Amino acid sequence: MTQEKFRISNSYFIPEESGIIHVQSERFVRQEDFTNLKYSTWQPGDELFVPIKGSAKMYEGWLSVDTPINRKRPTLDVITLLEETVDIVTQKVREIRAHHILKEKHKALSESEEKYRNLIDSNPDPILIYQNNRIILVNPAFTQLLGYNQEDHSGESSFLKMIEEKYHGGVLKRIKARLAGKPHSQIYRIDMISKEGEIIPCETASSLIQHQGQPSYMVTFRDIRDRIKVMDDLKNSEEFNQAIIKHSPMGVSVRSNTGKLLSANDAWIKIWGHTEEEMIDFTTRERAELKFDYCDEYLGRWISTLERVYKEGGYLHVPDVKVSNPKGREGLWVSQHFYAIKNASGEVDRVVILTEDITERKIAEDKIRAINMDKLEQAKRIAGTFAHEIRNALFPASASLNRLKLLSGSSSNSEDLKKYSSIAEQSITRAADITGLISSYTKLDTERMPERVNLNEIFQELFKNNELRLRENNVEVNILGESYCLVRSNRRQLLLAFNNLLLNSIDAIAEKNERKDGRINIGMSANDGACGISFQDNGCGIPPDYLDRIFEPFFSKKSQNGGTGLGLAMAKRIIEMYGGTVLVKSEPKNGTTFNINLQNYENDNVDKTKSLE
């Protein structure tokens, strides 16, 4: 079709007689070919093809022209005019088409931006879009977090105004790095300033996007206040736990699964007595495998079990073991707990060891055990003494009753009957008294009832009850010092205690066999929080060998003369039950002094005018 012989300008006229359907070739204008055409009229079947130029002046197609009305074949001028017309129409069509395409693209872009805007608005994370140094979009989550809305960001650099100044340099540096295509951190922390002036720490991430056809930054924020609080709490908790471990009185150490010492607190170092140089050596020396040495000999039968803990995991308690070779110490006792900690793969990673120094406790237990043995021996002596006293008390009664049986058949032995009946009665009474004293002694704790006690009243009743006995033994009683004291005790029990002390002094004076100048001085003195009372006699005194035992139940150096050995024991127990103390000092043949301290009873509205007479 495009043979040069058919070309006119840029168009081709194909006569019917050519029989041409479609031929491709180079095209250019050759006027002489046009003038040589055989016919000058338009024949049926003739075709005129006018080229349609593209945007790059390349042909995109052909415009076919049918037979003209005048039946003339086209001239060069006509074809040239026709080509120009086709070019103009083609350009207009192209513009219309381009406008339509642009309109469709704009519509699609608008729809895309609307969807994008809806996506941003519905995002729970605060988002802003930053373009040409201005914030052009913020979502509701951003407004909720910081209080700013779109209208608050009309000026340039409004983004930097919301950021704490110390972060400005870092933000600008990241923007420049992004524009230059340099690597930079994608996520970073900045502290934002809310509309109310509150500092809100945020984690931010930014990305370069196209918004409304222009490059923009989309910045996403995440409020990390709760995370920071949790991290701070965790840090404080870790610091707290570290402080507890560091200052714990129990030794805490951590070892690897090969036994290498990783860390230890001060208490552990103190228990084992290691130096700083030794600690450095322990924590830096590598151990290729778990191996126990002479330092672990104290573990004895637990070694095999402990080895399994190091290799397989678990827990082991080693109770109360004596260390055979303690450094710089004698008789070290420890109790240990071993806890294996496994890693993510289930293998033992390290072992935590709690070591308690129980040396003092073991010493105390030994002392308590010795005291208990002494108490057991004392109980044996009490039981023996009790049995002896009861037997001695009842033996005369038994003998007298046997004698009464022999005399019962004779009426002439009335005096003997009276005599032996009296002996039996006295023996039985003594046995009952001993039993009563023991019963009272054992019930003291259950009858403990603290109350305010006026010592003046106690001593008045005490002297009244013993007036006859004092006179019989020619004993003079003198009250020295304070005339008034209120103490915390129990009136009935304290009277019993003082009565036993007074009777002990009377018996000591009587035993001295000097009834001419028997004297008991009772002193009272008030000091801070306590009242001091002393019983001082000029009796026979107490031998030094007996001083440590006079307060033991049933211990008495006068048991042959009717003593039970419960008086002083009962007095001491009553005094100590109410927080008091009693001490004794004595010189044989020169007398004895009991010094007593009783707690003051703090109270108001007490009649202090009543004194001893």
HELIX and SHEET records of a PDB file:
HELIX    1   1 GLU A    4  PHE A    6  5                                   3    
HELIX    2   2 GLU A   16  SER A   18  5                                   3    
HELIX    3   3 GLN A   31  THR A   35  1                                   5    
HELIX    4   4 LEU A   76  SER A  122  1                                  47    
HELIX    5   5 PRO A  140  LEU A  146  1                                   7    
HELIX    6   6 GLN A  150  HIS A  153  5                                   4    
HELIX    7   7 SER A  158  LYS A  161  1                                   4    
HELIX    8   8 GLU A  165  TYR A  167  5                                   3    
HELIX    9   9 HIS A  168  LEU A  179  1                                  12    
HELIX   10  10 ARG A  225  HIS A  247  1                                  23    
HELIX   11  11 ASP A  266  TRP A  272  1                                   7    
HELIX   12  12 GLU A  276  THR A  284  1                                   9    
HELIX   13  13 TYR A  294  TRP A  302  5                                   9    
HELIX   14  14 ILE A  303  GLU A  312  1                                  10    
HELIX   15  15 THR A  359  LEU A  407  1                                  49    
HELIX   16  16 SER A  411  ASN A  413  5                                   3    
HELIX   17  17 SER A  414  THR A  442  1                                  29    
HELIX   18  18 ASP A  445  GLU A  447  5                                   3    
HELIX   19  19 LEU A  455  ASN A  465  1                                  11    
HELIX   20  20 GLU A  467  GLU A  472  1                                   6    
HELIX   21  21 ARG A  491  GLU A  511  1                                  21    
HELIX   22  22 PRO A  544  LEU A  547  1                                   4    
HELIX   23  23 SER A  559  ASN A  561  5                                   3    
HELIX   24  24 GLY A  567  MET A  577  1                                  11    
SHEET    1   A 4 ARG A   7  ILE A   8  0                                        
SHEET    2   A 4 SER A  11  ILE A  14 -1                                        
SHEET    3   A 4 GLU A  47  LYS A  53 -1                                        
SHEET    4   A 4 TYR A  59  VAL A  65 -1                                        
SHEET    1   B 5 ARG A 134  VAL A 138  0                                        
SHEET    2   B 5 ILE A 127  GLN A 131 -1                                        
SHEET    3   B 5 GLN A 214  ASP A 223 -1                                        
SHEET    4   B 5 ILE A 199  HIS A 211 -1                                        
SHEET    5   B 5 ILE A 187  ILE A 193 -1                                        
SHEET    1   C 5 LEU A 261  ALA A 264  0                                        
SHEET    2   C 5 GLY A 251  SER A 256 -1                                        
SHEET    3   C 5 VAL A 348  ASP A 357 -1                                        
SHEET    4   C 5 TRP A 333  LYS A 342 -1                                        
SHEET    5   C 5 TYR A 315  LYS A 322 -1                                        
SHEET    1   D 2 GLU A 451  ASN A 454  0                                        
SHEET    2   D 2 LEU A 486  SER A 489 -1                                        
SHEET    1   E 5 VAL A 475  GLY A 481  0                                        
SHEET    2   E 5 GLY A 518  ASN A 527  1                                        
SHEET    3   E 5 ALA A 530  ASP A 537 -1                                        
SHEET    4   E 5 GLY A 591  GLN A 599 -1                                        
SHEET    5   E 5 THR A 581  GLU A 587 -1                                        
END                                                                             
